[in-house]
């Protein structure tokens, strides 16, 4: 199912699903032998997502998987429904650990966000070797709460503590009261962090924090570390801080995790295959999202998401080659 509500995720989900479609197109939507895979697509607003899924499952017979959902919110909303229809959410793109863990009705192919957090902690402590490391998350959200608890535990086991933690409660609207945000910022900036790990969801308070961090003199020189799901937002705000607010551009200041090779990293045979498949999809499939057949090379962030989606499609194609699995 496709969602049609406007959100910060739209350009990200478009890139991700373009990779999925490119893979399926390359395999001609075929599975084992003469078994053909049929995609049943529906568009749905977030508020209608579960209702539309239930209607489709009652009408269509033999659906095996809900393919490549994008964002934690959508996966969480359908988790109670999946067992009822013996349905598997296949290769969902999620950003938090809250929806992870063993679940017979969910099949993940991406690295767990907890692994991304450990990679960021290790990089900050062992590679950057900073003495004052800060952390940012939002309270009341399923994105960030668990990661902060894990980060605090890991830091404690190493004999470290965060020099400062920025957090506000912005669960309902995405924005805390201005006075609450400003007070939390002043407390955090006063700790003068040398690096900050950002694990906020894609809401306005996270964007505001990133802009503050890159423009406030007390934090502007600090490294900013973030997981892949925040990469596009971080880069957008970093660019705006440099272009509009006069922030100094410092190469290497912003660091994000990556769960796949970049789209131009042709040392991997898989990426060489991806480039051929993606180029053909953009040029010949009739898609209307991109005008540039080399978009995956000219936009690193979109290219990385396209690789993510392509891998999901490849894993699905491989699974469907097994006749027993298809049955």
C-alpha positions as CSV (number, residue, x, y, z in Angstrom):
1,X,0.0,0.0,0.0
2,X,1.1,3.5,-0.7
3,X,0.4,6.4,1.6
4,X,-0.8,9.7,0.2
5,X,-0.6,12.0,3.2
6,X,2.1,14.7,2.9
7,X,4.9,14.4,5.3
8,X,8.7,14.8,5.7
9,X,9.1,11.1,4.7
10,X,7.6,11.5,1.2
11,X,10.8,12.1,-0.8
12,X,12.6,9.4,1.2
13,X,9.8,6.8,0.7
14,X,9.7,7.7,-3.0
15,X,13.4,7.0,-3.4
16,X,13.2,3.8,-1.4
17,X,10.2,2.4,-3.3
18,X,11.8,3.3,-6.6
19,X,14.6,0.9,-5.7
20,X,12.0,-1.8,-4.9
21,X,10.1,-1.3,-8.1
22,X,13.4,-1.3,-10.1
23,X,14.3,-4.7,-8.6
24,X,10.8,-6.2,-9.3
25,X,10.8,-4.9,-12.8
26,X,14.2,-6.4,-13.5
27,X,12.9,-9.8,-12.4
28,X,9.7,-9.3,-14.5
29,X,7.7,-10.0,-11.3
30,X,8.3,-13.7,-11.6
31,X,9.0,-16.2,-8.9
32,X,9.9,-19.9,-9.0
33,X,9.3,-21.6,-12.4
34,X,6.1,-20.2,-14.0
35,X,4.8,-18.6,-10.8
36,X,4.0,-15.0,-11.4
37,X,4.0,-12.4,-8.6
38,X,1.2,-9.9,-8.7
39,X,1.4,-6.6,-6.8
40,X,-1.9,-5.4,-5.3
41,X,-1.5,-1.6,-4.7
42,X,-3.7,0.7,-2.8
43,X,-3.3,4.3,-1.7
44,X,-4.2,5.2,1.9
45,X,-3.9,8.1,4.3
46,X,-2.3,7.4,7.6
47,X,-5.7,7.6,9.4
48,X,-7.2,5.1,7.0
49,X,-4.2,2.7,6.6
50,X,-5.4,-0.2,8.7
51,X,-9.0,0.1,7.4
52,X,-7.8,-0.1,3.8
53,X,-5.5,-3.0,4.6
54,X,-8.4,-5.0,6.2
55,X,-10.6,-4.3,3.2
56,X,-8.0,-5.5,0.7
57,X,-7.3,-8.6,2.7
58,X,-11.0,-9.5,2.9
59,X,-11.4,-8.9,-0.9
60,X,-8.2,-10.3,-2.3
61,X,-7.2,-13.9,-1.8
62,X,-3.7,-15.4,-1.5
63,X,-1.8,-12.2,-0.5
64,X,1.4,-13.3,1.2
65,X,3.1,-10.1,2.2
66,X,2.7,-6.4,2.9
67,X,5.7,-5.2,1.0
68,X,8.2,-2.5,2.2
69,X,6.2,-0.3,4.5
70,X,8.0,3.0,5.2
71,X,8.3,4.4,8.7
72,X,7.7,3.0,12.2
73,X,4.2,4.5,12.5
74,X,2.8,2.4,9.7
75,X,4.3,-0.8,10.9
76,X,3.1,-0.2,14.4
77,X,-0.4,0.5,13.2
78,X,-0.8,-2.8,11.4
79,X,1.0,-5.1,13.8
80,X,-2.2,-6.2,15.5
81,X,-3.7,-7.0,12.0
82,X,-0.9,-9.0,10.5
83,X,-1.5,-12.3,12.5
84,X,-5.2,-12.2,11.8
85,X,-4.6,-12.6,8.1
86,X,-1.4,-14.7,8.4
87,X,0.4,-11.7,6.7
88,X,4.0,-10.8,6.8
89,X,5.3,-7.2,6.7
90,X,8.3,-7.8,4.4
91,X,11.4,-5.5,4.5
92,X,9.8,-2.5,6.3
93,X,12.0,0.6,6.5
94,X,12.0,1.6,10.2
95,X,14.1,4.0,12.2
96,X,13.7,3.0,15.8
97,X,14.2,-0.2,17.9
98,X,10.7,0.0,19.3
99,X,9.2,-2.0,16.4
100,X,12.1,-4.5,16.2
101,X,12.6,-7.8,18.0
102,X,11.3,-11.2,17.1
103,X,8.0,-11.2,15.3
104,X,6.8,-14.0,13.1
105,X,4.8,-11.5,11.1
106,X,7.7,-9.1,10.3
107,X,10.7,-9.8,8.2
108,X,13.5,-7.2,8.4
109,X,16.4,-7.0,6.0
110,X,18.0,-3.7,7.3
111,X,20.3,-3.4,10.2
112,X,18.6,-2.7,13.5
113,X,18.7,0.9,14.7
114,X,20.3,-0.3,17.9
115,X,23.3,-1.4,15.8
116,X,23.4,2.1,14.2
117,X,23.5,3.6,17.7
118,X,26.4,1.3,18.8
119,X,28.3,2.3,15.6
120,X,27.8,6.0,16.4
121,X,28.9,5.5,20.1
122,X,32.0,3.6,19.0
123,X,32.9,6.1,16.4
124,X,32.5,9.0,18.9
125,X,34.5,7.4,21.6
126,X,37.2,5.4,19.7
127,X,37.6,7.4,16.5
128,X,36.8,11.0,17.4
129,X,38.0,10.4,21.0
130,X,35.9,13.3,22.3
131,X,35.7,13.9,26.1
132,X,32.3,15.6,26.1
133,X,29.7,13.7,24.2
134,X,26.0,14.8,24.2
135,X,22.8,13.1,23.3
136,X,19.5,14.3,21.9
137,X,16.1,12.6,21.9
138,X,12.5,13.4,22.3
139,X,10.4,12.1,25.2
140,X,7.1,10.3,24.7
141,X,8.1,9.1,21.3
142,X,8.8,5.5,20.3
143,X,11.8,6.9,18.4
144,X,14.6,7.8,20.8
145,X,13.4,6.7,24.2
146,X,14.8,3.1,23.9
147,X,17.9,4.3,22.1
148,X,18.7,6.8,24.9
149,X,18.4,4.1,27.6
150,X,20.7,1.8,25.6
151,X,23.2,4.6,25.0
152,X,23.3,5.5,28.7
153,X,23.8,1.8,29.6
154,X,26.6,1.4,27.1
155,X,28.3,4.6,28.2
156,X,28.1,3.5,31.8
157,X,29.7,0.1,31.1
158,X,32.6,2.0,29.5
159,X,32.9,4.3,32.5
160,X,31.6,7.3,30.7
161,X,28.5,9.6,31.0
162,X,27.0,12.1,28.6
163,X,28.1,15.6,29.3
164,X,24.6,16.8,28.5
165,X,21.3,15.4,27.3
166,X,18.8,17.5,25.3
167,X,15.2,16.2,25.6
168,X,11.7,17.7,25.5
169,X,8.2,16.2,25.3
170,X,6.9,16.8,21.8
171,X,5.0,13.6,21.2
172,X,1.6,15.0,20.4
173,X,2.4,17.9,18.1
174,X,6.0,17.5,17.1
175,X,6.8,20.8,18.9
176,X,7.3,21.5,22.6
177,X,6.3,24.8,24.0
178,X,8.9,27.4,22.9
179,X,9.9,28.3,26.5
180,X,10.4,24.6,27.3
181,X,12.5,24.1,24.2
182,X,14.6,27.2,24.8
183,X,15.2,26.3,28.5
184,X,16.3,22.8,27.5
185,X,18.6,24.2,24.8
186,X,20.3,26.6,27.2
187,X,21.0,23.8,29.7
188,X,22.4,21.6,26.9
189,X,24.5,24.3,25.2
190,X,26.1,25.2,28.5
191,X,27.7,21.8,28.6
192,X,29.8,22.7,25.5
193,X,29.6,19.2,23.8
194,X,32.4,18.3,21.4
195,X,30.1,15.8,19.6
196,X,26.3,15.1,19.8
197,X,24.4,12.0,18.8
198,X,21.0,12.9,17.5
199,X,18.2,10.4,17.8
200,X,15.0,12.4,17.4
201,X,12.1,11.6,15.1
202,X,11.5,13.5,11.9
203,X,9.4,16.3,13.6
204,X,9.9,20.0,13.9
205,X,11.7,19.9,17.3
206,X,14.4,17.7,15.8
207,X,14.9,20.1,12.9
208,X,15.0,23.0,15.2
209,X,17.6,21.3,17.4
210,X,19.8,20.6,14.4
211,X,19.7,24.2,13.2
212,X,20.4,25.5,16.8
213,X,23.4,23.2,17.1
214,X,24.9,24.3,13.9
215,X,24.5,28.0,14.5
216,X,24.9,28.5,18.3
217,X,28.5,29.5,19.0
218,X,28.7,27.1,21.9
219,X,27.9,24.0,19.8
220,X,28.6,25.1,16.2
221,X,32.0,23.4,16.2
222,X,30.8,20.0,17.6
223,X,30.5,16.9,15.5
224,X,26.9,15.9,14.7
225,X,26.2,12.2,14.5
226,X,22.9,10.7,13.3
227,X,21.4,7.4,12.0
228,X,20.5,6.9,8.4
229,X,16.8,7.8,8.8
230,X,17.8,11.4,9.8
231,X,20.5,11.8,7.1
232,X,18.4,13.8,4.6
233,X,17.1,16.1,7.3
234,X,20.5,16.7,8.8
235,X,22.0,17.5,5.4
236,X,19.2,19.8,4.5
237,X,19.5,21.8,7.7
238,X,23.3,21.8,7.5
239,X,23.1,23.3,4.0
240,X,20.5,25.9,5.2
241,X,22.7,26.8,8.2
242,X,25.7,27.4,5.8
243,X,23.7,29.2,3.1
244,X,21.3,31.3,5.1
245,X,22.7,31.6,8.6
246,X,26.4,32.1,7.9
247,X,27.5,28.9,9.6
248,X,31.0,27.8,8.7
249,X,31.2,24.7,6.4
250,X,33.5,22.1,8.1
251,X,34.0,19.0,6.0
252,X,33.5,15.9,8.2
253,X,31.5,17.7,10.9
254,X,28.3,15.8,10.1
255,X,28.5,12.0,10.3
256,X,25.7,9.5,9.6
257,X,25.5,5.8,9.6
258,X,24.9,3.8,6.4
259,X,23.3,0.4,6.2
260,X,24.2,-0.2,2.6
261,X,27.1,0.8,0.3
262,X,26.6,4.1,-1.5
263,X,25.0,4.0,-5.0
264,X,28.4,4.9,-6.6
265,X,30.5,2.4,-4.7
266,X,31.2,0.1,-7.6
267,X,33.8,-2.0,-5.8
268,X,30.8,-4.2,-5.0
269,X,29.4,-6.3,-7.7
270,X,26.0,-5.8,-6.3
271,X,26.2,-2.1,-6.8
272,X,27.3,-2.6,-10.4
273,X,24.1,-4.6,-10.9
274,X,22.1,-2.0,-9.0
275,X,23.3,0.8,-11.3
276,X,22.3,-1.0,-14.5
277,X,18.9,-2.0,-13.1
278,X,18.2,1.5,-11.6
279,X,19.3,3.3,-14.8
280,X,17.0,1.1,-16.9
281,X,14.0,1.7,-14.5
282,X,14.4,5.4,-14.5
283,X,14.7,5.6,-18.3
284,X,12.2,3.0,-19.5
285,X,9.6,2.2,-16.8
286,X,7.4,5.2,-17.4
287,X,8.0,6.4,-13.8
288,X,7.3,10.1,-13.3
289,X,9.2,10.9,-10.0
290,X,12.6,11.6,-11.5
291,X,13.7,13.3,-14.7
292,X,17.3,12.3,-14.4
293,X,18.3,8.7,-15.3
294,X,21.4,9.2,-13.2
295,X,19.6,10.6,-10.2
296,X,21.0,7.9,-7.9
297,X,24.5,9.1,-8.7
298,X,23.7,12.8,-8.5
299,X,21.9,12.7,-5.2
300,X,23.8,10.6,-2.7
301,X,21.0,10.5,-0.1
302,X,18.3,9.4,-2.6
303,X,20.8,7.0,-4.1
304,X,21.4,5.3,-0.8
305,X,17.7,4.9,-0.2
306,X,17.3,3.4,-3.7
307,X,20.0,0.9,-2.9
308,X,18.1,0.0,0.3
309,X,14.9,-0.5,-1.6
310,X,16.6,-2.5,-4.4
311,X,18.1,-4.9,-1.8
312,X,14.6,-5.4,-0.3
313,X,13.4,-6.3,-3.8
314,X,16.3,-8.7,-4.4
315,X,15.7,-10.5,-1.1
316,X,12.1,-10.9,-2.0
317,X,12.9,-12.2,-5.5
318,X,15.3,-14.7,-4.0
319,X,12.8,-15.9,-1.4
320,X,10.2,-16.4,-4.2
321,X,12.5,-18.6,-6.2
322,X,11.8,-21.4,-3.6
323,X,8.7,-23.2,-4.8
324,X,8.0,-24.5,-1.2
325,X,8.2,-20.9,0.1
326,X,5.8,-19.7,-2.6
327,X,3.3,-22.4,-1.7
